[in-house]
Structures are given as structure tokens and as C-alpha cells.
Amino acid sequence: MKNYNKTIRNIERLGERYCREYLDLWNKESLQESWWEALKFFFGHSFMRGRRDKLSCEYYYFTIKTLEDYFSISNQNLDRDYEKIKEQRKYFNNKCILTFKKEKNIGRGNSIKHEDFRNEIAEKNPIIKLLVTPAKLEIKWDNETYNKKIFLGNGEDVMMVLDVLKFISDDNKNIYNYLRNTIVNSGVKTAYEKLTKMRAISDKIATFVIRDVGLINLGIVNKDYEWAFPVDTWVSKIARKIGCNSKDVEEIKNYLIKKCKDIDVDLLKFAAGIWYLGVHSLDILLENCLEEIEITNIVSAMNVTKDNRSLTY
């Protein structure tokens, strides 16, 4: 049996790198003091689901700009701006979309694409209307800045935004503080259950949010790690490389958590590191190996001969 301890410790160190590159962008005091910063932090996680990260980032920028403009949000008087949110609570109920889907027999399809959606739903709700109306804005992604017309392209994202707005308007003003305090006072599972009641907040997203709240507030997650350990395609692939042959999410979590506990590795840092390894594997390879590999060998490895034809990737 292979000993994967060194690999697991290296992945934990990549988790520290994740914190520097992703979480250090968020100021802890600002997250605690500003409900708006807390909301941006949350949406920065909740849109990252089942699609290209670049598109999720575009949805995030669009939603933040749309809400910022509609509620005239500024950092000068956030208490007043929060009251504006509460005053608009009647527009945060997503049942209108669910009822529309049922009446039109849409099922799991995209309600926004239905020809009657705009007249029957969007025109009656200014928040929904803005979220499904294209707007041109500046996007920053992967050291690139570009302009693009964007709108939320599916009903699940629209309903998620409405659910989150409804949640914070129910006197849960700062969603970051709410989650941190819930983890401390009621446990990780309770925070997880609160999150997964929101539309489109799956196990992956809920555990992702909790993990990062825990990384920003070291020590508050010290048990029940399965509720703070997101598993996506990257994590599943790397788990197989370190001895876990199961495709079941719960079994993957249990395997990796036990491995980390056995050698006293920080679970949250490892969980962040294994995702970071998957996403940035090429960069990590180049950083650590390129100087030791002859360029001619790389070129040779990229030339694959099949049926006497040379295919260069």
C-alpha cells in the first residue's frame, strides 16, 4: 500500500496558497462590519456551480452591479441601504417562478427561455426583470479586463439571488456574521442546513462557503468536517490518485478526512488545497518541473504518432 502522507501534507500547503490568493482579497473586518461586503463574499461563492468558472464570475459581477444600481448602494450609508432592501421584500419570493414552471409544464427546463416568462413574470417584478435583462459591464477575469453584455441566463440563478435577498432581509443583515456565529454557537451542520434550504445551494456550494468562513476564522470548524468539505470533479479525480477509488461523494469525504486526521493535517486547508491543485495543476507543474526537463523532451512527448500520422497537441 502506498504511503500518501507526503502528498497530503503538500496539498495542505497548497491550501495555504489558496488562502493567500483568494481569501486575502477579502478584509475580515470589512466582512464583519459591512453587510454589503458580506453579501458580495457570499455571491462570490454561490454562483460557482456546475459550469465554467468564467461564466460564474460574469454572473457574479452582473448581479452585484445590478443590485448596487437598483438599491443605490454606497459605502456612505449602508444602514439606510439595508432598509431599502427590507422595503422591497415583496419582490424576493421565488414562488412566482416555481408556479410558472409548473403551469407551463417546464419541469427541469429553463423557465427564462419560455416565451411567456417576460410578460407574466419579469414585467411584474422589477428585481427579476433587471436580472434577466442584458446589461453591458466591465468584467475582470484571469488578469484580463473586458466588456460584455450579460444577464442571468437561467431561473435557478435568479431564484438563488431572490432567496439570498429574502434571507438577509429577514433581519439576517450580515450573512457572513450569521454563518460564522451559527457555526460557533450551533455547529457546522446547522449552518449547512440553513444554506441548503436556499434555491440552488447544493452540498458543494454550502460546504464551499462554510470551508472559507472557517479558513478566515481559524478554529471555529473543529469537527463535523464533512459539512465543510466540498467535493467537485477536481477533488474526485485527485482523490483517486491518492488511494480513494469510490465515486460516491460521502465516501470520498470520509476517506480524505480520515487520511488528514491520521497525520494531523488541517482539514480545511487540505480541502482548499486539493481543489487548488486540480485547477492550477499545469501552473504547479511548470513551477516545479520545467527547469529540470529538456525542452526537446517536452516537444517529443507532445508528438504522438498514430497510424503513421503525427498529431501535435
PEDA-V553888 format. One record per residue. RES is the residue in one small letter. PHI is phi in radians with two decimals (999 if undefined). PSI is psi in whole degrees, -180 to 180 (* if undefined). Layout:
[[RES;PHI;PSI] [RES;PHI;PSI]]
This chain:
[[m;999;133] [k;-1.26;149] [n;-1.72;113] [y;-1.72;11] [n;-1.02;-44] [k;-1.12;-42] [t;-1.07;-44] [i;-1.13;-40] [r;-1.17;-36] [n;-1.14;-38] [i;-1.15;-37] [e;-1.03;-40] [r;-1.15;-33] [l;-1.16;-29] [g;-1.10;-37] [e;-1.14;-35] [r;-1.18;-39] [y;-1.01;-44] [c;-1.06;-42] [r;-1.17;-41] [e;-1.49;-26] [y;-1.99;-49] [l;-1.45;-27] [d;-1.19;-11] [l;-1.22;-20] [w;-1.77;127] [n;-1.44;123] [k;-1.04;-43] [e;-1.15;-38] [s;-1.15;-39] [l;-1.08;-38] [q;-1.30;-35] [e;-1.64;-24] [s;-2.01;114] [w;-1.11;-28] [w;-1.24;-44] [e;-1.09;-39] [a;-1.10;-40] [l;-1.17;-40] [k;-1.11;-41] [f;-1.01;-45] [f;-1.15;-48] [f;-1.11;-29] [g;-1.11;-17] [h;-1.81;-43] [s;-1.22;-21] [f;-1.45;-11] [m;-1.47;73] [r;-2.40;125] [g;0.87;34] [r;-2.81;-179] [r;-1.08;135] [d;-1.04;-33] [k;-1.10;-42] [l;-1.15;-41] [s;-1.05;-40] [c;-1.11;-41] [e;-1.10;-43] [y;-1.07;-40] [y;-1.09;-52] [y;-1.03;-43] [f;-1.09;-46] [t;-1.14;-44] [i;-1.08;-45] [k;-1.15;-40] [t;-1.09;-47] [l;-1.20;-39] [e;-1.06;-43] [d;-1.27;-44] [y;-1.13;-42] [f;-1.66;4] [s;0.88;51] [i;-1.37;132] [s;-2.44;160] [n;-1.40;1] [q;-1.39;-33] [n;-2.59;72] [l;-1.24;-27] [d;-1.10;-44] [r;-1.11;-41] [d;-1.16;-36] [y;-1.12;-37] [e;-1.09;-34] [k;-1.10;-40] [i;-1.04;-49] [k;-1.10;-35] [e;-1.16;-21] [q;-1.75;15] [r;-0.95;-32] [k;-1.07;-20] [y;-1.60;0] [f;-1.67;3] [n;-1.46;120] [n;-1.55;6] [k;-1.10;-28] [c;-1.07;-37] [i;-1.27;-41] [l;-1.11;-41] [t;-1.13;-41] [f;-1.05;-45] [k;-1.05;-42] [k;-1.19;-45] [e;-1.14;-34] [k;-1.60;2] [n;0.96;45] [i;-1.40;-30] [g;1.14;-126] [r;-1.54;6] [g;-1.30;178] [n;-1.59;109] [s;-1.11;-32] [i;-1.08;-30] [k;-1.38;-10] [h;-1.21;140] [e;-1.09;-23] [d;-1.66;-4] [f;-1.08;-45] [r;-1.12;-48] [n;-1.23;-40] [e;-1.52;-24] [i;-2.10;-60] [a;-1.10;-41] [e;-1.19;-17] [k;-1.70;-5] [n;-2.42;107] [p;-1.08;-31] [i;-1.19;-49] [i;-1.07;-42] [k;-1.01;-45] [l;-1.16;-38] [l;-1.20;-24] [v;-1.87;8] [t;-1.80;123] [p;-1.04;139] [a;-2.45;142] [k;-1.56;130] [l;-2.63;169] [e;-1.52;132] [i;-2.07;140] [k;-2.00;123] [w;-2.66;126] [d;0.90;53] [n;1.09;22] [e;-2.19;143] [t;-2.12;129] [y;-2.59;162] [n;-1.86;141] [k;-2.75;146] [k;-1.44;128] [i;-2.38;151] [f;-2.67;164] [l;-1.31;118] [g;-1.56;3] [n;-2.61;155] [g;-1.15;-29] [e;-1.09;-43] [d;-1.16;-40] [v;-1.07;-46] [m;-1.15;-34] [m;-1.10;-46] [v;-1.06;-44] [l;-1.08;-43] [d;-1.10;-41] [v;-1.18;-42] [l;-1.10;-41] [k;-1.07;-41] [f;-1.07;-48] [i;-1.27;-26] [s;-1.32;-16] [d;-1.47;44] [d;1.13;14] [n;-1.73;62] [k;-0.94;-49] [n;-1.90;105] [i;-1.18;-29] [y;-1.17;-49] [n;-1.09;-39] [y;-1.03;-47] [l;-1.18;-44] [r;-1.06;-47] [n;-1.17;-36] [t;-1.13;-43] [i;-1.06;-45] [v;-1.19;-45] [n;-1.59;-31] [s;-2.14;-8] [g;1.79;162] [v;-1.15;-40] [k;-1.09;-39] [t;-1.10;-43] [a;-1.08;-42] [y;-1.04;-46] [e;-1.14;-36] [k;-1.12;-42] [l;-1.20;-44] [t;-1.28;-5] [k;-1.37;-17] [m;-1.39;147] [r;-1.07;133] [a;1.22;8] [i;-1.64;99] [s;-1.53;-179] [d;-0.99;-43] [k;-1.10;-45] [i;-1.24;-43] [a;-1.07;-46] [t;-1.20;-33] [f;-1.08;-47] [v;-1.09;-49] [i;-1.09;-42] [r;-1.00;-45] [d;-1.29;-34] [v;-1.07;-39] [g;-1.18;-36] [l;-1.22;-34] [i;-1.28;-31] [n;-2.05;75] [l;-0.97;132] [g;1.77;-17] [i;-1.33;-24] [v;-1.80;105] [n;-2.27;10] [k;-2.86;177] [d;0.91;48] [y;-1.17;-19] [e;-1.08;-22] [w;-1.55;4] [a;-2.32;23] [f;-2.21;91] [p;-1.25;140] [v;-2.15;117] [d;-2.12;-168] [t;-1.05;-42] [w;-1.07;-48] [v;-1.09;-42] [s;-1.07;-43] [k;-1.14;-44] [i;-1.26;-33] [a;-1.02;-39] [r;-1.12;-33] [k;-1.25;-20] [i;-2.00;32] [g;1.79;-1] [c;-1.78;113] [n;-1.64;-3] [s;-1.37;151] [k;-1.80;-3] [d;-1.36;129] [v;-1.03;-45] [e;-1.13;-39] [e;-1.18;-38] [i;-1.08;-48] [k;-1.00;-52] [n;-1.04;-41] [y;-1.08;-50] [l;-1.20;-38] [i;-1.09;-44] [k;-1.11;-42] [k;-1.05;-43] [c;-1.19;-42] [k;-1.13;-37] [d;-1.06;-31] [i;-2.06;17] [d;1.02;49] [v;-1.69;141] [d;-1.14;117] [l;-1.09;-42] [l;-1.21;-41] [k;-1.14;-40] [f;-1.11;-43] [a;-1.06;-39] [a;-1.26;-38] [g;-1.19;-36] [i;-1.23;-34] [w;-1.18;-45] [y;-1.03;-41] [l;-1.07;-44] [g;-1.11;-47] [v;-1.25;-36] [h;-1.94;26] [s;-1.04;-41] [l;-1.13;-44] [d;-1.06;-42] [i;-1.14;-41] [l;-1.06;-47] [l;-1.12;-41] [e;-1.08;-38] [n;-1.72;-21] [c;-2.12;-24] [l;-1.03;-39] [e;-1.17;-21] [e;-1.64;-4] [i;-1.96;131] [e;-1.17;135] [i;-1.00;-37] [t;-1.08;-35] [n;-1.18;-37] [i;-1.11;-46] [v;-1.07;-42] [s;-1.09;-40] [a;-1.18;-26] [m;-1.50;-11] [n;-1.68;112] [v;-1.96;125] [t;-1.73;127] [k;-2.47;127] [d;0.94;40] [n;1.12;16] [r;-2.00;137] [s;-1.62;120] [l;-1.93;117] [t;-1.81;123] [y;-1.68;*]]
